[in-house]
Amino acid sequence: MPNPYLPYEMRIEKITEENPENDLKTFILSFLNEQDIERFKYLPGQFGEVGIMGVGEAPFGIASAPCERGILKFSVKRMGFFTKCLHQAEAGDIVSLRGPLGNSWPLEKLKGKDVVIIGGGFAFTTLRSLVRYIIEPENRSDFGQIDIVYGNREPGQILYKEEFKEWLTREDINLYLSIDREVPGWDKYVGFVPEITEKVINPSVTAIALVCGPPVMIKYTLPVLQNLGFTPDRIYTSLEMKMKCGIGMCGRCNIGSKYVCKDGPVFSMAELEQLPPEY
Amino acid sequence: MMKIIAKERLPEVLQLLAKDYNVLVPAKFEGVSRFTPYSADVELALEENVLMPPKDIFFPQTEKMYKFKAKDKSLEIEELPVEKEEQLIFGIRSCDLKSLECLDQVFLTKGYVDHFYKDKRDRTALIALSCLQPQEACFCGSMGVDPQNGVGADIQAYDLKDKIGFKAISAKGQEILEKISGLLAEEEVTIPTFGEFNLKADIEGVPEKLQGMFDHPLWADICRKCLNCGACTYVCPTCHCFDIDSEVRGEDGVKIRCWDTCMFGEYTQMAGGHNPRPTKKERVRNRFMHKLRYFPERYKMLLCTGCGRCVVKCPVNLDITAIIKKIKEAE
């Protein structure tokens, strides 16, 4: 069994600035050692500990999908010391990576079902991985109808803008982009994620909802989903917590007896109802 | 019949074992009792358990994980050479043996193996030593631990007052016993009866009851005098939280891990400022919930062995047995 603390060596291939404030960047990483590509087998929803040697490590959801062979994508908001240092990195710099860590979006459970994806702001990372996975031609027929509600404060904050443009033209996904308040030139939805969801989603009885976004968005979206008929075992979310080891040993990311790093980060609402509300 | 040696001749046994092992013995070192490498001039401390638990033998307070060299556009990671020396702990008590069972669960199960811990665990033989008398804060008997018969040792040694008896438990223990058998006599012995515990805790039903007590007002009451100093977690044989950091000098660095404590605010504070356990109420609650509820739920055992160290060392006399009592009595 490999030593779980030893990282892969990765090269930053490309950095994309995602918003006008320039505090949200997407990093495309490649493996320095070719043979690591096969060793790093992951699923949408898992995360990795990205590290800068001498600075630290921090957990980020993997935004790329397994079908995008050889690269990994992470979108990182500048929040604290580590992300500030990561934002100062340039293409060609070498970073470290441990993973893949955690569980994944419930792919087995999603098979054959309609999937309702609800995201807000820069939390669309592992949801992007999932959408990319689902629309891969060899996977697409495993899933039913795909609805995506993606809300942002204003258009400038939308992640992966080019890709969303392309997804808008696809006939096999229903994409509802929204912003909080009207701005000139915006011809998509206006309003908060819960109300847009209520307006546009008309789910089948077996549909599964996956929600990822700021806590306030999640808080107000959950009752909407329940009104739409989603039972707690058909609503999933992905949690964030301070982490170090990523493998359920160092202790800090527990919610009750579960470790977000190892037993999560993806939990169903039915599972969260069994845990203390400490996150 | 048991193999025995007079207590004052114990150093002869340790001396002999030290030929093959790095022998660690309970000793007073700079005023603190802890497991210390044996040499002829160590001051053996056999009357009571050591203050510092043996967890640092397997999970050092600070531990190097790997070396790295980070230059502009290049990174080299180098694993550190693995220590090969066989170790032997003499005099580990039943409560601390139990703590190794807890640590084994954390570091060796659920799909990942902590190599650093496993390596040390695999090359460390254990000679347990029975207790004669409970200390003032001992309550291992309440936590399902038998102070005279440890679980998981290679040899169980018995404190027979003026003598020490040895009973091999594992095959490895048998081997070790053969190495020292030349020094031992064979004798019919009676294991002295164990004294009365001063502290007791009625743990029956507590893990189950705690399930519904997350929002109970008793946590606000219990946490009031806690200073969040973390001393309890430091001396606890089962507390195992750690931080990962690095030490860098120029291009060269070492990744390290070191003990951490759930009593500190930074422990759970995220980069954006959000902290799911912002005040001492949440932190104290998590500590006791972890020991008495979460760990039993996850690993089917308590994360407290009744060693009593936290009771002795808490500067404000927070006593886990009193807290168990409060939980028991809470409505």
Interface residues (C-beta under 8 A of the other chain):
Chain A: M1 N3 P4 Y5 L6 P7 E9 L32 M53 G54 V55 G56 E57 A58 M79 G80 F81 F82 T83 G92 D93 I94 V95 S96 E240 M241 K242 K244 C245 I247 G248 M249 C250 G251 R252 C253 N254 I255 G256 S257 K262 P276 P277 E278 Y279
Chain B: M65 Y66 F68 A70 K73 S74 L75 I77 E79 V106 F107 K110 G111 Y112 V113 D114 H115 F116 F214 H240 C241 F242 D243 I244 D245 S246 V248 G253 K255 R257 D260 C262 Y267 T268 Q269 M270 A271 G272 P276 R277 E282 N286 M289 H290 R293 Y294 F295 E297 R298
